Structure formats: structure tokens, C-alpha cells
Amino acid sequence: MKLQNEQELENTRRKLTELEALIARNAGKPNRTPISDLSLQSMKQMATKLRAEILEYEQAHQMT
């Protein structure tokens, strides 16, 4: 999904921040199961996707 405007950019940044916090909490848990490892992997992939969307929007709009 391409970000269309500043509001979507801010929402995506907020979602990424929340997702990164969730990843950090789950990565530090002891006794993770294979299912929780898959969930963590999926969250990391989503975070990577959100970062790419933010970067693409910033580059298209020459933001710093």
C-alpha cells in the first residue's frame, strides 16, 4: 500500500512504533514456543514493510 498523504504517514509511523514495542516485549520472553516464534517473525516482516512504506513516501516528498 502506498501512503497517500501526511495523515497516512503519521498513522503508519504510530503503528510502526507500537509494533516495534510489541516485538521487543515478545522477543524478550523466555520459553517461547514455535508458534510464538512464527508470530514474532511475522511482526518483524510487517515492521520491515511499514519502514519501507515510510521511506518511499519520504523520498517521494523529499522529507528529512
mmJSON file of the N, C-alpha and C atoms, coordinates in Angstrom:
{"data_MODEL":{"atom_site":{
"group_PDB":["ATOM","ATOM","ATOM","ATOM","ATOM","ATOM","ATOM","ATOM","ATOM","ATOM","ATOM","ATOM","ATOM","ATOM","ATOM","ATOM","ATOM","ATOM","ATOM","ATOM","ATOM","ATOM","ATOM","ATOM","ATOM","ATOM","ATOM","ATOM","ATOM","ATOM","ATOM","ATOM","ATOM","ATOM","ATOM","ATOM","ATOM","ATOM","ATOM","ATOM","ATOM","ATOM","ATOM","ATOM","ATOM","ATOM","ATOM","ATOM","ATOM","ATOM","ATOM","ATOM","ATOM","ATOM","ATOM","ATOM","ATOM","ATOM","ATOM","ATOM","ATOM","ATOM","ATOM","ATOM","ATOM","ATOM","ATOM","ATOM","ATOM","ATOM","ATOM","ATOM","ATOM","ATOM","ATOM","ATOM","ATOM","ATOM","ATOM","ATOM","ATOM","ATOM","ATOM","ATOM","ATOM","ATOM","ATOM","ATOM","ATOM","ATOM","ATOM","ATOM","ATOM","ATOM","ATOM","ATOM","ATOM","ATOM","ATOM","ATOM","ATOM","ATOM","ATOM","ATOM","ATOM","ATOM","ATOM","ATOM","ATOM","ATOM","ATOM","ATOM","ATOM","ATOM","ATOM","ATOM","ATOM","ATOM","ATOM","ATOM","ATOM","ATOM","ATOM","ATOM","ATOM","ATOM","ATOM","ATOM","ATOM","ATOM","ATOM","ATOM","ATOM","ATOM","ATOM","ATOM","ATOM","ATOM","ATOM","ATOM","ATOM","ATOM","ATOM","ATOM","ATOM","ATOM","ATOM","ATOM","ATOM","ATOM","ATOM","ATOM","ATOM","ATOM","ATOM","ATOM","ATOM","ATOM","ATOM","ATOM","ATOM","ATOM","ATOM","ATOM","ATOM","ATOM","ATOM","ATOM","ATOM","ATOM","ATOM","ATOM","ATOM","ATOM","ATOM","ATOM","ATOM","ATOM","ATOM","ATOM","ATOM","ATOM","ATOM","ATOM","ATOM","ATOM","ATOM","ATOM","ATOM","ATOM","ATOM","ATOM"],
"id":[1,2,3,4,5,6,7,8,9,10,11,12,13,14,15,16,17,18,19,20,21,22,23,24,25,26,27,28,29,30,31,32,33,34,35,36,37,38,39,40,41,42,43,44,45,46,47,48,49,50,51,52,53,54,55,56,57,58,59,60,61,62,63,64,65,66,67,68,69,70,71,72,73,74,75,76,77,78,79,80,81,82,83,84,85,86,87,88,89,90,91,92,93,94,95,96,97,98,99,100,101,102,103,104,105,106,107,108,109,110,111,112,113,114,115,116,117,118,119,120,121,122,123,124,125,126,127,128,129,130,131,132,133,134,135,136,137,138,139,140,141,142,143,144,145,146,147,148,149,150,151,152,153,154,155,156,157,158,159,160,161,162,163,164,165,166,167,168,169,170,171,172,173,174,175,176,177,178,179,180,181,182,183,184,185,186,187,188,189,190,191,192],
"type_symbol":["N","C","C","N","C","C","N","C","C","N","C","C","N","C","C","N","C","C","N","C","C","N","C","C","N","C","C","N","C","C","N","C","C","N","C","C","N","C","C","N","C","C","N","C","C","N","C","C","N","C","C","N","C","C","N","C","C","N","C","C","N","C","C","N","C","C","N","C","C","N","C","C","N","C","C","N","C","C","N","C","C","N","C","C","N","C","C","N","C","C","N","C","C","N","C","C","N","C","C","N","C","C","N","C","C","N","C","C","N","C","C","N","C","C","N","C","C","N","C","C","N","C","C","N","C","C","N","C","C","N","C","C","N","C","C","N","C","C","N","C","C","N","C","C","N","C","C","N","C","C","N","C","C","N","C","C","N","C","C","N","C","C","N","C","C","N","C","C","N","C","C","N","C","C","N","C","C","N","C","C","N","C","C","N","C","C","N","C","C","N","C","C"],
"label_atom_id":["N","CA","C","N","CA","C","N","CA","C","N","CA","C","N","CA","C","N","CA","C","N","CA","C","N","CA","C","N","CA","C","N","CA","C","N","CA","C","N","CA","C","N","CA","C","N","CA","C","N","CA","C","N","CA","C","N","CA","C","N","CA","C","N","CA","C","N","CA","C","N","CA","C","N","CA","C","N","CA","C","N","CA","C","N","CA","C","N","CA","C","N","CA","C","N","CA","C","N","CA","C","N","CA","C","N","CA","C","N","CA","C","N","CA","C","N","CA","C","N","CA","C","N","CA","C","N","CA","C","N","CA","C","N","CA","C","N","CA","C","N","CA","C","N","CA","C","N","CA","C","N","CA","C","N","CA","C","N","CA","C","N","CA","C","N","CA","C","N","CA","C","N","CA","C","N","CA","C","N","CA","C","N","CA","C","N","CA","C","N","CA","C","N","CA","C","N","CA","C","N","CA","C","N","CA","C","N","CA","C","N","CA","C","N","CA","C","N","CA","C","N","CA","C"],
"label_alt_id":[null,null,null,null,null,null,null,null,null,null,null,null,null,null,null,null,null,null,null,null,null,null,null,null,null,null,null,null,null,null,null,null,null,null,null,null,null,null,null,null,null,null,null,null,null,null,null,null,null,null,null,null,null,null,null,null,null,null,null,null,null,null,null,null,null,null,null,null,null,null,null,null,null,null,null,null,null,null,null,null,null,null,null,null,null,null,null,null,null,null,null,null,null,null,null,null,null,null,null,null,null,null,null,null,null,null,null,null,null,null,null,null,null,null,null,null,null,null,null,null,null,null,null,null,null,null,null,null,null,null,null,null,null,null,null,null,null,null,null,null,null,null,null,null,null,null,null,null,null,null,null,null,null,null,null,null,null,null,null,null,null,null,null,null,null,null,null,null,null,null,null,null,null,null,null,null,null,null,null,null,null,null,null,null,null,null,null,null,null,null,null,null],
"label_comp_id":["MET","MET","MET","LYS","LYS","LYS","LEU","LEU","LEU","GLN","GLN","GLN","ASN","ASN","ASN","GLU","GLU","GLU","GLN","GLN","GLN","GLU","GLU","GLU","LEU","LEU","LEU","GLU","GLU","GLU","ASN","ASN","ASN","THR","THR","THR","ARG","ARG","ARG","ARG","ARG","ARG","LYS","LYS","LYS","LEU","LEU","LEU","THR","THR","THR","GLU","GLU","GLU","LEU","LEU","LEU","GLU","GLU","GLU","ALA","ALA","ALA","LEU","LEU","LEU","ILE","ILE","ILE","ALA","ALA","ALA","ARG","ARG","ARG","ASN","ASN","ASN","ALA","ALA","ALA","GLY","GLY","GLY","LYS","LYS","LYS","PRO","PRO","PRO","ASN","ASN","ASN","ARG","ARG","ARG","THR","THR","THR","PRO","PRO","PRO","ILE","ILE","ILE","SER","SER","SER","ASP","ASP","ASP","LEU","LEU","LEU","SER","SER","SER","LEU","LEU","LEU","GLN","GLN","GLN","SER","SER","SER","MET","MET","MET","LYS","LYS","LYS","GLN","GLN","GLN","MET","MET","MET","ALA","ALA","ALA","THR","THR","THR","LYS","LYS","LYS","LEU","LEU","LEU","ARG","ARG","ARG","ALA","ALA","ALA","GLU","GLU","GLU","ILE","ILE","ILE","LEU","LEU","LEU","GLU","GLU","GLU","TYR","TYR","TYR","GLU","GLU","GLU","GLN","GLN","GLN","ALA","ALA","ALA","HIS","HIS","HIS","GLN","GLN","GLN","MET","MET","MET","THR","THR","THR"],
"label_asym_id":["A","A","A","A","A","A","A","A","A","A","A","A","A","A","A","A","A","A","A","A","A","A","A","A","A","A","A","A","A","A","A","A","A","A","A","A","A","A","A","A","A","A","A","A","A","A","A","A","A","A","A","A","A","A","A","A","A","A","A","A","A","A","A","A","A","A","A","A","A","A","A","A","A","A","A","A","A","A","A","A","A","A","A","A","A","A","A","A","A","A","A","A","A","A","A","A","A","A","A","A","A","A","A","A","A","A","A","A","A","A","A","A","A","A","A","A","A","A","A","A","A","A","A","A","A","A","A","A","A","A","A","A","A","A","A","A","A","A","A","A","A","A","A","A","A","A","A","A","A","A","A","A","A","A","A","A","A","A","A","A","A","A","A","A","A","A","A","A","A","A","A","A","A","A","A","A","A","A","A","A","A","A","A","A","A","A","A","A","A","A","A","A"],
"label_entity_id":["1","1","1","1","1","1","1","1","1","1","1","1","1","1","1","1","1","1","1","1","1","1","1","1","1","1","1","1","1","1","1","1","1","1","1","1","1","1","1","1","1","1","1","1","1","1","1","1","1","1","1","1","1","1","1","1","1","1","1","1","1","1","1","1","1","1","1","1","1","1","1","1","1","1","1","1","1","1","1","1","1","1","1","1","1","1","1","1","1","1","1","1","1","1","1","1","1","1","1","1","1","1","1","1","1","1","1","1","1","1","1","1","1","1","1","1","1","1","1","1","1","1","1","1","1","1","1","1","1","1","1","1","1","1","1","1","1","1","1","1","1","1","1","1","1","1","1","1","1","1","1","1","1","1","1","1","1","1","1","1","1","1","1","1","1","1","1","1","1","1","1","1","1","1","1","1","1","1","1","1","1","1","1","1","1","1","1","1","1","1","1","1"],
"label_seq_id":[1,1,1,2,2,2,3,3,3,4,4,4,5,5,5,6,6,6,7,7,7,8,8,8,9,9,9,10,10,10,11,11,11,12,12,12,13,13,13,14,14,14,15,15,15,16,16,16,17,17,17,18,18,18,19,19,19,20,20,20,21,21,21,22,22,22,23,23,23,24,24,24,25,25,25,26,26,26,27,27,27,28,28,28,29,29,29,30,30,30,31,31,31,32,32,32,33,33,33,34,34,34,35,35,35,36,36,36,37,37,37,38,38,38,39,39,39,40,40,40,41,41,41,42,42,42,43,43,43,44,44,44,45,45,45,46,46,46,47,47,47,48,48,48,49,49,49,50,50,50,51,51,51,52,52,52,53,53,53,54,54,54,55,55,55,56,56,56,57,57,57,58,58,58,59,59,59,60,60,60,61,61,61,62,62,62,63,63,63,64,64,64],
"pdbx_PDB_ins_code":[null,null,null,null,null,null,null,null,null,null,null,null,null,null,null,null,null,null,null,null,null,null,null,null,null,null,null,null,null,null,null,null,null,null,null,null,null,null,null,null,null,null,null,null,null,null,null,null,null,null,null,null,null,null,null,null,null,null,null,null,null,null,null,null,null,null,null,null,null,null,null,null,null,null,null,null,null,null,null,null,null,null,null,null,null,null,null,null,null,null,null,null,null,null,null,null,null,null,null,null,null,null,null,null,null,null,null,null,null,null,null,null,null,null,null,null,null,null,null,null,null,null,null,null,null,null,null,null,null,null,null,null,null,null,null,null,null,null,null,null,null,null,null,null,null,null,null,null,null,null,null,null,null,null,null,null,null,null,null,null,null,null,null,null,null,null,null,null,null,null,null,null,null,null,null,null,null,null,null,null,null,null,null,null,null,null,null,null,null,null,null,null],
"Cartn_x":[0.843,0.0,0.893,0.631,1.381,0.692,1.491,0.953,0.566,-0.609,-1.146,-0.985,-0.856,-0.804,-0.12,-0.003,0.68,-0.026,-1.343,-2.099,-1.778,-1.73,-1.374,0.062,0.932,2.326,2.398,1.715,1.731,1.105,0.019,-0.603,0.342,1.05,1.986,3.153,3.639,4.714,4.256,3.031,2.488,2.357,1.839,1.689,3.048,4.045,5.38,5.952,5.782,6.272,5.633,4.324,3.613,4.042,4.225,4.647,6.054,6.949,8.316,8.333,7.469,7.382,6.878,5.904,5.369,6.427,7.187,8.266,9.287,9.672,10.666,10.163,8.89,8.336,8.326,7.915,7.797,9.15,10.102,11.427,12.142,11.827,12.49,11.853,10.751,10.07,10.829,10.955,11.586,10.586,11.085,10.261,9.289,9.795,8.935,8.675,7.526,7.136,7.376,7.327,7.466,6.391,5.194,4.128,4.446,4.943,5.276,6.459,7.363,8.476,7.957,6.966,6.373,5.651,4.961,4.273,5.28,6.376,7.414,8.011,8.245,8.782,7.806,6.54,5.524,5.486,5.581,5.595,6.816,7.959,9.174,9.033,8.404,8.179,7.255,6.214,5.301,6.022,6.872,7.634,8.537,9.157,10.005,9.182,7.985,7.095,6.692,6.357,5.966,7.131,8.338,9.519,9.727,9.544,9.722,8.685,7.449,6.402,6.723,7.2,7.566,8.716,9.73,10.891,10.494,9.658,9.216,8.466,7.587,6.839,7.783,8.703,9.634,10.511,10.976,11.819,11.013,9.772,8.933,8.6,8.578,8.212,9.392,10.593,11.82,11.767,11.347,11.292,12.587,12.912,14.095,13.718],
"Cartn_y":[-1.167,0.0,1.236,2.131,3.378,4.402,5.113,6.18,7.351,7.904,8.939,10.352,10.493,11.844,11.834,13.017,13.174,12.411,12.375,11.667,10.176,9.596,8.179,7.945,8.887,8.783,8.755,9.673,9.724,8.468,7.983,6.75,5.568,5.504,4.401,4.486,5.675,5.846,5.396,5.761,5.359,3.84,3.227,1.77,1.084,1.625,1.05,1.139,2.263,2.427,1.41,1.248,0.278,-1.154,-1.452,-2.79,-3.092,-2.124,-2.328,-2.578,-1.908,-2.136,-3.557,-3.994,-5.345,-6.398,-6.146,-7.062,-7.157,-6.035,-6.032,-6.807,-6.618,-7.353,-8.854,-9.242,-10.668,-11.331,-10.602,-11.17,-11.482,-10.731,-10.924,-11.963,-12.535,-13.521,-14.846,-15.442,-16.766,-17.841,-19.0,-20.169,-19.913,-19.303,-19.088,-20.415,-20.519,-21.727,-21.506,-22.579,-22.404,-21.466,-21.528,-20.643,-19.185,-18.93,-17.552,-17.05,-17.944,-17.559,-17.17,-17.908,-17.566,-16.223,-15.981,-14.705,-13.56,-13.772,-12.753,-12.483,-13.531,-13.379,-12.582,-12.869,-12.152,-10.675,-10.385,-8.996,-8.26,-8.924,-8.308,-8.012,-8.927,-8.702,-7.509,-7.394,-6.263,-4.962,-4.957,-3.757,-3.345,-4.306,-4.016,-3.396,-3.909,-3.368,-1.929,-1.67,-0.319,0.653,0.231,1.086,1.427,0.441,0.66,1.647,1.548,2.476,3.9,4.041,5.359,5.934,5.135,5.592,5.989,5.201,5.507,6.843,7.057,8.317,9.497,9.339,10.424,10.759,9.751,10.005,10.673,10.272,10.859,12.311,12.656,14.011,14.795,14.268,14.943,15.421,14.504,14.839,14.416,15.047,14.646,14.367],
"Cartn_z":[0.0,0.0,0.0,-0.894,-0.925,-0.046,0.707,1.543,0.65,0.894,0.023,0.562,1.887,2.442,3.815,4.384,5.673,6.798,6.758,7.795,7.77,6.594,6.485,6.938,6.637,7.08,8.599,9.24,10.706,11.313,10.738,11.235,11.094,9.989,9.761,10.734,10.987,11.98,13.365,13.725,15.029,15.108,14.07,14.04,14.148,13.447,13.496,14.909,15.561,16.934,17.868,17.748,18.589,18.278,17.005,16.61,17.101,17.011,17.494,19.0,19.738,21.185,21.455,20.707,20.854,20.512,19.459,19.078,20.205,20.768,21.848,23.062,23.414,24.56,24.299,23.11,22.807,22.588,22.047,21.801,23.113,24.152,25.433,26.331,25.894,26.731,26.74,27.915,27.985,27.556,27.236,26.911,25.763,24.708,23.537,22.841,22.241,21.505,20.013,19.229,17.775,17.204,17.763,17.294,17.624,18.819,19.171,18.338,17.983,17.102,15.721,15.215,13.92,13.994,15.083,15.261,15.307,16.006,16.097,14.721,13.968,12.613,11.737,11.852,11.084,11.473,12.76,13.208,12.663,12.644,12.115,10.625,9.893,8.468,8.241,9.059,8.937,9.259,10.266,10.616,9.453,8.819,7.66,6.542,6.319,5.287,5.621,6.872,7.269,7.098,7.473,7.306,5.832,4.961,3.525,2.991,3.455,3.02,3.465,4.695,5.21,4.393,4.152,3.388,1.974,1.342,-0.016,-0.059,0.905,0.949,1.188,2.13,2.44,1.239,0.543,-0.627,-1.742,-1.913,-2.958,-2.645,-1.365,-0.96,-0.396,-0.569,-0.146,1.278,2.193,3.611,4.272,5.388,6.15,7.576],
"occupancy":[1.0,1.0,1.0,1.0,1.0,1.0,1.0,1.0,1.0,1.0,1.0,1.0,1.0,1.0,1.0,1.0,1.0,1.0,1.0,1.0,1.0,1.0,1.0,1.0,1.0,1.0,1.0,1.0,1.0,1.0,1.0,1.0,1.0,1.0,1.0,1.0,1.0,1.0,1.0,1.0,1.0,1.0,1.0,1.0,1.0,1.0,1.0,1.0,1.0,1.0,1.0,1.0,1.0,1.0,1.0,1.0,1.0,1.0,1.0,1.0,1.0,1.0,1.0,1.0,1.0,1.0,1.0,1.0,1.0,1.0,1.0,1.0,1.0,1.0,1.0,1.0,1.0,1.0,1.0,1.0,1.0,1.0,1.0,1.0,1.0,1.0,1.0,1.0,1.0,1.0,1.0,1.0,1.0,1.0,1.0,1.0,1.0,1.0,1.0,1.0,1.0,1.0,1.0,1.0,1.0,1.0,1.0,1.0,1.0,1.0,1.0,1.0,1.0,1.0,1.0,1.0,1.0,1.0,1.0,1.0,1.0,1.0,1.0,1.0,1.0,1.0,1.0,1.0,1.0,1.0,1.0,1.0,1.0,1.0,1.0,1.0,1.0,1.0,1.0,1.0,1.0,1.0,1.0,1.0,1.0,1.0,1.0,1.0,1.0,1.0,1.0,1.0,1.0,1.0,1.0,1.0,1.0,1.0,1.0,1.0,1.0,1.0,1.0,1.0,1.0,1.0,1.0,1.0,1.0,1.0,1.0,1.0,1.0,1.0,1.0,1.0,1.0,1.0,1.0,1.0,1.0,1.0,1.0,1.0,1.0,1.0,1.0,1.0,1.0,1.0,1.0,1.0],
"B_iso_or_equiv":[0.0,0.0,0.0,0.0,0.0,0.0,0.0,0.0,0.0,0.0,0.0,0.0,0.0,0.0,0.0,0.0,0.0,0.0,0.0,0.0,0.0,0.0,0.0,0.0,0.0,0.0,0.0,0.0,0.0,0.0,0.0,0.0,0.0,0.0,0.0,0.0,0.0,0.0,0.0,0.0,0.0,0.0,0.0,0.0,0.0,0.0,0.0,0.0,0.0,0.0,0.0,0.0,0.0,0.0,0.0,0.0,0.0,0.0,0.0,0.0,0.0,0.0,0.0,0.0,0.0,0.0,0.0,0.0,0.0,0.0,0.0,0.0,0.0,0.0,0.0,0.0,0.0,0.0,0.0,0.0,0.0,0.0,0.0,0.0,0.0,0.0,0.0,0.0,0.0,0.0,0.0,0.0,0.0,0.0,0.0,0.0,0.0,0.0,0.0,0.0,0.0,0.0,0.0,0.0,0.0,0.0,0.0,0.0,0.0,0.0,0.0,0.0,0.0,0.0,0.0,0.0,0.0,0.0,0.0,0.0,0.0,0.0,0.0,0.0,0.0,0.0,0.0,0.0,0.0,0.0,0.0,0.0,0.0,0.0,0.0,0.0,0.0,0.0,0.0,0.0,0.0,0.0,0.0,0.0,0.0,0.0,0.0,0.0,0.0,0.0,0.0,0.0,0.0,0.0,0.0,0.0,0.0,0.0,0.0,0.0,0.0,0.0,0.0,0.0,0.0,0.0,0.0,0.0,0.0,0.0,0.0,0.0,0.0,0.0,0.0,0.0,0.0,0.0,0.0,0.0,0.0,0.0,0.0,0.0,0.0,0.0,0.0,0.0,0.0,0.0,0.0,0.0],
"pdbx_formal_charge":[null,null,null,null,null,null,null,null,null,null,null,null,null,null,null,null,null,null,null,null,null,null,null,null,null,null,null,null,null,null,null,null,null,null,null,null,null,null,null,null,null,null,null,null,null,null,null,null,null,null,null,null,null,null,null,null,null,null,null,null,null,null,null,null,null,null,null,null,null,null,null,null,null,null,null,null,null,null,null,null,null,null,null,null,null,null,null,null,null,null,null,null,null,null,null,null,null,null,null,null,null,null,null,null,null,null,null,null,null,null,null,null,null,null,null,null,null,null,null,null,null,null,null,null,null,null,null,null,null,null,null,null,null,null,null,null,null,null,null,null,null,null,null,null,null,null,null,null,null,null,null,null,null,null,null,null,null,null,null,null,null,null,null,null,null,null,null,null,null,null,null,null,null,null,null,null,null,null,null,null,null,null,null,null,null,null,null,null,null,null,null,null],
"auth_seq_id":[1,1,1,2,2,2,3,3,3,4,4,4,5,5,5,6,6,6,7,7,7,8,8,8,9,9,9,10,10,10,11,11,11,12,12,12,13,13,13,14,14,14,15,15,15,16,16,16,17,17,17,18,18,18,19,19,19,20,20,20,21,21,21,22,22,22,23,23,23,24,24,24,25,25,25,26,26,26,27,27,27,28,28,28,29,29,29,30,30,30,31,31,31,32,32,32,33,33,33,34,34,34,35,35,35,36,36,36,37,37,37,38,38,38,39,39,39,40,40,40,41,41,41,42,42,42,43,43,43,44,44,44,45,45,45,46,46,46,47,47,47,48,48,48,49,49,49,50,50,50,51,51,51,52,52,52,53,53,53,54,54,54,55,55,55,56,56,56,57,57,57,58,58,58,59,59,59,60,60,60,61,61,61,62,62,62,63,63,63,64,64,64],
"auth_comp_id":["MET","MET","MET","LYS","LYS","LYS","LEU","LEU","LEU","GLN","GLN","GLN","ASN","ASN","ASN","GLU","GLU","GLU","GLN","GLN","GLN","GLU","GLU","GLU","LEU","LEU","LEU","GLU","GLU","GLU","ASN","ASN","ASN","THR","THR","THR","ARG","ARG","ARG","ARG","ARG","ARG","LYS","LYS","LYS","LEU","LEU","LEU","THR","THR","THR","GLU","GLU","GLU","LEU","LEU","LEU","GLU","GLU","GLU","ALA","ALA","ALA","LEU","LEU","LEU","ILE","ILE","ILE","ALA","ALA","ALA","ARG","ARG","ARG","ASN","ASN","ASN","ALA","ALA","ALA","GLY","GLY","GLY","LYS","LYS","LYS","PRO","PRO","PRO","ASN","ASN","ASN","ARG","ARG","ARG","THR","THR","THR","PRO","PRO","PRO","ILE","ILE","ILE","SER","SER","SER","ASP","ASP","ASP","LEU","LEU","LEU","SER","SER","SER","LEU","LEU","LEU","GLN","GLN","GLN","SER","SER","SER","MET","MET","MET","LYS","LYS","LYS","GLN","GLN","GLN","MET","MET","MET","ALA","ALA","ALA","THR","THR","THR","LYS","LYS","LYS","LEU","LEU","LEU","ARG","ARG","ARG","ALA","ALA","ALA","GLU","GLU","GLU","ILE","ILE","ILE","LEU","LEU","LEU","GLU","GLU","GLU","TYR","TYR","TYR","GLU","GLU","GLU","GLN","GLN","GLN","ALA","ALA","ALA","HIS","HIS","HIS","GLN","GLN","GLN","MET","MET","MET","THR","THR","THR"],
"auth_asym_id":["A","A","A","A","A","A","A","A","A","A","A","A","A","A","A","A","A","A","A","A","A","A","A","A","A","A","A","A","A","A","A","A","A","A","A","A","A","A","A","A","A","A","A","A","A","A","A","A","A","A","A","A","A","A","A","A","A","A","A","A","A","A","A","A","A","A","A","A","A","A","A","A","A","A","A","A","A","A","A","A","A","A","A","A","A","A","A","A","A","A","A","A","A","A","A","A","A","A","A","A","A","A","A","A","A","A","A","A","A","A","A","A","A","A","A","A","A","A","A","A","A","A","A","A","A","A","A","A","A","A","A","A","A","A","A","A","A","A","A","A","A","A","A","A","A","A","A","A","A","A","A","A","A","A","A","A","A","A","A","A","A","A","A","A","A","A","A","A","A","A","A","A","A","A","A","A","A","A","A","A","A","A","A","A","A","A","A","A","A","A","A","A"],
"auth_atom_id":["N","CA","C","N","CA","C","N","CA","C","N","CA","C","N","CA","C","N","CA","C","N","CA","C","N","CA","C","N","CA","C","N","CA","C","N","CA","C","N","CA","C","N","CA","C","N","CA","C","N","CA","C","N","CA","C","N","CA","C","N","CA","C","N","CA","C","N","CA","C","N","CA","C","N","CA","C","N","CA","C","N","CA","C","N","CA","C","N","CA","C","N","CA","C","N","CA","C","N","CA","C","N","CA","C","N","CA","C","N","CA","C","N","CA","C","N","CA","C","N","CA","C","N","CA","C","N","CA","C","N","CA","C","N","CA","C","N","CA","C","N","CA","C","N","CA","C","N","CA","C","N","CA","C","N","CA","C","N","CA","C","N","CA","C","N","CA","C","N","CA","C","N","CA","C","N","CA","C","N","CA","C","N","CA","C","N","CA","C","N","CA","C","N","CA","C","N","CA","C","N","CA","C","N","CA","C","N","CA","C","N","CA","C","N","CA","C","N","CA","C","N","CA","C"],
"pdbx_PDB_model_num":[1,1,1,1,1,1,1,1,1,1,1,1,1,1,1,1,1,1,1,1,1,1,1,1,1,1,1,1,1,1,1,1,1,1,1,1,1,1,1,1,1,1,1,1,1,1,1,1,1,1,1,1,1,1,1,1,1,1,1,1,1,1,1,1,1,1,1,1,1,1,1,1,1,1,1,1,1,1,1,1,1,1,1,1,1,1,1,1,1,1,1,1,1,1,1,1,1,1,1,1,1,1,1,1,1,1,1,1,1,1,1,1,1,1,1,1,1,1,1,1,1,1,1,1,1,1,1,1,1,1,1,1,1,1,1,1,1,1,1,1,1,1,1,1,1,1,1,1,1,1,1,1,1,1,1,1,1,1,1,1,1,1,1,1,1,1,1,1,1,1,1,1,1,1,1,1,1,1,1,1,1,1,1,1,1,1,1,1,1,1,1,1]
}}}
